[in-house]
């Protein structure tokens, strides 16, 4: 009976770890997309031809 309890706890902990890895990868992907948008938006505004700044 005890082995099933230990196995159940192990499976729960393993599932929680996989869930956390999924969340971390999602946040990393969102951060990279945000940085790419900032980089393209900032470089596009700075390199616009014919734009004079005072």
C-alpha positions as CSV (number, residue, x, y, z in Angstrom):
1,X,0.0,0.0,0.0
2,X,2.8,2.4,0.9
3,X,4.5,2.1,-2.6
4,X,1.3,3.4,-4.3
5,X,1.2,6.4,-2.0
6,X,4.9,7.2,-2.8
7,X,4.3,6.6,-6.5
8,X,1.3,8.9,-6.4
9,X,3.2,11.7,-4.7
10,X,6.0,11.2,-7.2
11,X,3.6,11.6,-10.1
12,X,2.0,14.7,-8.6
13,X,5.5,16.3,-8.1
14,X,6.5,15.3,-11.7
15,X,3.3,16.8,-13.1
16,X,3.9,20.0,-11.2
17,X,7.4,20.3,-12.5
18,X,6.3,19.8,-16.1
19,X,3.6,22.4,-15.6
20,X,6.2,24.9,-14.3
21,X,8.5,24.2,-17.2
22,X,5.7,24.9,-19.6
23,X,4.9,28.3,-17.8
24,X,8.6,29.3,-17.9
25,X,8.9,28.5,-21.6
26,X,5.8,30.6,-22.3
27,X,7.2,33.6,-20.3
28,X,10.5,33.4,-22.1
29,X,8.8,33.2,-25.5
30,X,6.6,36.3,-24.6
31,X,9.6,38.2,-23.4
32,X,11.5,37.5,-26.6
33,X,8.6,38.6,-28.7
34,X,8.3,41.8,-26.7
35,X,12.0,42.6,-27.1
36,X,11.8,41.9,-30.8
37,X,8.8,44.3,-31.1
38,X,10.6,47.0,-29.1
39,X,13.8,46.6,-31.2
40,X,12.0,46.8,-34.6
41,X,9.8,49.7,-33.4
42,X,12.7,51.7,-32.0
43,X,15.0,51.2,-34.9
44,X,12.2,51.9,-37.4
45,X,11.4,55.3,-35.7
46,X,15.1,56.3,-35.5
47,X,16.0,55.4,-39.1
48,X,13.0,57.0,-40.8
49,X,14.2,59.0,-43.8
50,X,13.3,62.7,-44.0
51,X,12.5,63.0,-40.3
52,X,14.2,65.9,-38.6
53,X,14.3,66.2,-34.8
54,X,14.8,69.5,-33.0
